[in-house]
Amino acid sequence: MNLLYKKNYVHLFFLSLLAIHYVVPLIFIGQITINPHDNLDGGVVFDHIISKIYKGNVESISYFLSGKIKWYYIEELFYPINILHYLLNDKLFYFTDEILKKLLAYFSFYLLAKSLDNTKFNSALGSILYTTIINIHLPLGLGLSLLPYILYLLVNKDSLSLNKKHYFFLFIIGLNSSLIQDIFAFVLLIPLSFLLKNKSKNLKIYLQVLLVIIISSILSNAHLIIGSILSDPIHREAFDLGNDTVSPFLEVFKDFFTYVDPKSALFIFYIPLVSLTALTFILSLFSKQKNIRLILFFIIFILILKSVVDHSIIDGILIGIFDILKGYNFQRLGKIIPLALTLLFVLSISNLKYKNLKKLLYFVSFLSILSIQLKTPLPVIGHYFLKKNMHVEKFEETKKSFFEKKYIQFFKIIFDKKSYNVMKADINNSLNRTFDGYFKFDDYAFIRNIVKKSRVMSVGLDPMVAVMNDIRVIDGYHTIYPLNYKIRFRKIIERELEKNIKLKNYYDNWGNRVYAFYTDKNNIMLNFQSAKKLNADYVISKFPIKNHELKIICYKCNNSNHIFLYKIL
């Protein structure tokens, strides 16, 4: 352990933990795994279109939603960091962008933690923990990564020591940040800074920091503001985001784990982090340090506040007063919580005198970091090798037991030698959490040569995959698009929504995912003529569809077991 304190070995050690996420899948399957949600099914595709626009292909924005997406709907369009995409291909840009944000998150938190008189080791531990738990690659720019740096300035600098270098960095952060996503986090840094150090501050410093970062953020997001004012009504005006008040305690975990579904089988990877959070809360509650207890109460206050504000009644009152707030998700109040919680952990462990308890916290924190780093690659690696080597019926039984959380049964099958033989299987689908596996470039190139410039609709497949392969679509995942289009698309899925109340509420009250929803693949009740009216000529499906309005073009296209192409008659 003492070796870690020499030179920069401590950073090398903790950054190697971060590298596990990339190295492990490279060793076993030859590719790096990616969490698809808001990455592969959204952010990456928008980055692809932005790069095409930067290279002069302005028409590419018409690939989305029958050409109804306008340039002022694209959130990251004017972020300076996108210049890198001019030089790098899609995959290389994704990983460069992701690793850059992770490194910035790590070192900015370290700078903050060290300034609060924490040891080098504890500061680095907190840095890797913060970097691990935030959902880095959402289309949020640099704001979330560099929140610790902004907080560092608020805590440690005054108006005299805040020089041109700091202003420049703040300006760059703002230009590469989402105003919509990060505004609350920027503002809530001020009360958090008061809690960290009890020395009086000149109001000027807070105004200077906030003004620089908010003004620069407005500059790079001005098109969204102008577009929302000048454009036709957007689909968010039909949002019903209000919920019944939820338990703040449960919300802690939801925010700390960046919106992980506790009902998911993958939640098993978050159990160490749940334990760590609970231990941190208990320690901070009984801490003799006043600022530690205050940070705990700050977190609880934010959780209660966002729970209450997001209540349907309160939400309705706010929208009634401020019409511009229609469709705004007040859950973003919680963007500050991962930073506050990580600070709470670092301060608690630094002030802990009981060595055995401290060792326990170190152990659980390392276990938390490892489990989250391996959350995405391990299931992919397991799925890949099991599908390749297991009897078909045993493989299906294994999948079922895992997703139903019957873990004892799952491990019994895994370790049963009789379950295995080498089988010939299409294992490409096992790699759907890798860049190439998700976007299926070869298969979709085959389809693109058939459909050419016609528009398609996807059934059972992510429509954003088609856009990534330069195929024009009528469906997709969009946070801003015309309300009229949502209404027109609903006619396609109307009968399917009536069959499933959950899907109906999902589309009607949210609607970011403009998908060809269905309940039973053996009884598809989509209105393909309505799809035709939105200029769809073809349907790409994951499975065969029996419908007199469709003509089969290719069965198992490009020898893929999961792609079928139909022409709408």
Secondary structure, DSSP 8 states (H G I E B T S, - for coil): -GGGGSTTHHHHHHHHHHHHHHHHHHHHHSS-B---TTIIIIIHHHHHHHHHHHTT-GGGGGGSGGGT--GGG-TTTT-GGGHHHHHS-HHHHHHHHHHHHHHHHHHHHHHHHHHTT--HHHHHHHHHHHHHHS-TTSS-BTTTTTHHHHHHHHHH--TTT--HHHHHHHHHHHHTB-HHHHHHHHHHHHHHHHHH--S---HHHHHHHHHHHHHHHHHHHHHHHHHHHHSS-BGGGG----B----HHHHHHHHHTTS--TTSGGGGGGHHHHHHHHHHHHHHHT-S-HHHHHHHHHHHHHHHHHHHHTBHHHHHHHHHH-GGGTT--GGGGGGGHHHHHHHHHHHHHHT---HHHHHHHHHHHHHHHHHHHTTTHHHHHHHHHHHHHB-HHHHHHHHHHHHTT-HHHHHHHHT-GGGB-------GGGGTTBHHHHH-HHHHHHHHHHHTT-EEEEESS-HHHHHHTT-EES-EE-SS-BHHHHHHHHHHHHHHHHH-HHHHHHHHHT--EE----S-TTS----HHHHHHTTEEEEEESS----TTEEEEESSGGG-TT-EEEEE-
